[in-house]
């Protein structure tokens, strides 16, 4: 599958990281669990900004790996709010990897949708402001 794209989205990424050798699996690719963890962080940043509160992950609605990532790639996580309920918020996260200096190659490597719940200091559900 070739999901090469011409450029990164114009939006500001929620998170941008350079994977390190400790993040590699035995095949030399980045662990899928590492990508999933970073997707959760990126999604929670978008959720916290919108809810203006602490959030907890309640569901990974979908998660698709499109291509493997190696340590030569800078990985960018773009998160956007897809739906806001009374106490829950759903966030879409798209992951891109780019490599190269003069001839930059950019690939879409994963897509996910996660649901978070806004919670207070004691862990109780909070109503999300209508904004």
C-alpha positions, 0 to 999 in steps of 0.5 A, a space after each residue: 500500500 502506498 499512501 505517500 502524500 505531497 505535504 503535511 496538513 496545514 494544521 498544527 500537529 498535536 504531537 511530533 516525535 522522532 522515534 529512537 532505536 529503543 522503540 524498534 521491534 525485532 523486524 526493525 520497525 517501530 512498535 505498533 504499541 509505541 504508535 498507539 500510545 502516541 496516538 492516545 497522547 495526541 488525541 487526549 491533547 485535542 480532547 483536553 483543549 476542547 473540554 478544558 478538563 482532564 480526560 480519560 480514554 474510554 474507547 479506541 473506536 478504530 485503529 488502522 496501520 497503513 505502513 511501517 515506520 522506521 527510525 529515519 522518520 519524523 512522526 507527526 500526529 494530527 488530531 481533530 475533534 470529530 464529535 462532542 457529547 455531554 461528557 464524551 468527546 471523539 477525536 480523529 488522529 492521523 499519523 504521518 511520517 516524513 524522511 529525507 532532507 533534500 527529497 522529502 518523502 511523506 507517508 500517511 502511516 496510521 489513522 485512529 478514532 478514540 473516545 474520551 470522557 471529561 472527568 473532574 479531580 475525583 474522577 467524576 464525569 463532567 459536562 463538556 462546555 458547549 463552547 
